């Protein structure tokens, strides 16, 4: 039996946003790959008894077909509605909505600004997230994923988010790509509470959330990723939050502090730009005792001219805030630090690295390890269970940070200087040092090797572009 493809018999759907050539290609491909419908087959054993050959694809339940369509994306899922009556309304039951404006981009020459079919984008999104059904009648969503472009969105795209939230998704990914450097992130609504009561994973890029990330607003939130967003509330407080990533916040000069209260947090990632005038300081009032993995990257965004990189009081306060935050993360087992200088690594009062009793893996990338390695020695002495140490492009510039009149700090510094790096941490099993070629002979690599007894360590590997030596205790 031939499958019917009369377009007039297909119910209304957002096919207006899909080129007919693509739909026809999808139909042809499905016809070639789909098993035939049940047809009569004559048994060669005689008797004239007819048997029917099973159509395995048609025998699959709707829930399984909907799960398959969820991996295709909403546009491709809608295209399957032209295949046959069996597929006509399957896309409506898919519990994942994906709207990617990149699939509506018009062809153009390389280097030309992107152009989009704006009418098709709006028709498609309005059709997939149709408001015709009552919010309680639509099936709950497992995930909502939207990838938007400033040049492709000329309408109020917030209504698409609002309609999707009424279907109570468990995961929401919102990505907005600005095309102009002076563009301010557009606002995104994430209310009401009943719409986000199931929300466990929220990832936002390039937008401006207008709601507080608190326990009352997001009672089930476990994974929060905020990247290049403007978040004016300055507070993240959630007892259910387990993973947090705050990457390159855009808060201008009016939000200087981000307070964090998340006692159940197990993973933390921070990428914080700062300058002589701007920078967001992350502050937590209590130690994060559940934390296992932490990554902190700070980036000085002032121009490369040394006169512009001079440390003023704002920069000092920012670096001290990083040092104070490190003192709240002492339960971590894996720690990655990038771009930290001695002010950010050492405690402002004791001039020592915080005590990390459970730390086993440490990465220092482009960090200042101090005059005569006094910062590195402090790190090794205060991480008694450290097993793996990676030093990538680290530098040892500046003098030892010791305030005048503090004889106790002087004694501590002298004591640290008398010990070798290899003896500072007895549990250390491997050290990886990466440093660009062409550095002077007294660079970190040679100085580090010079203090390690040859009978306790051995060289593991060296690559061509970077001197990479892994030292293992025998």
Buried (B, 14 or more C-beta within 10 A) or exposed (E): EEBEBEEEEBEEBBBEBBEEEBBEEBBEEBBEEBEEBBEEEEEEEEEEEEEEEEBEBBEEEEEEBBBEBBEBBBBBBBBBBBBBEBBBEBBBBBBBBBBBBEBBBEEEEEEEEBEBBBEBBBBBBBBBBBEEEEEEEBEEBBBBBBBBBBBBBEEEBBBBBBBBBBBBBBBBBBBBBBEEEEEEBBEBBBEEEEBBEBBBBBBBBBBBBBBBBBBEBBBBBBBBBBBBBBBEBBEBBBEBBBBBBBBBBBBEEEBBEBBBBBBBBBBBBBBBBBBBEBBBBBBBEEEBEEBBBBBBBBBBEBEEEEEEEEEEEBBEEBBBBBBBBBBBBBBBBBBBBBBBBBBBBBBBEBBBBBEBEBBBBBBBBBBBBBBBBBBBBBBBBBBBBBBBBBBBBBBBEEEBBBEEEBEEBBEBBEEBEEEBBBBBBEEBEBBBBBBEEEBEEEBBBBBBBEEBEEEEBEEEEEEEEBBBBBBBBE
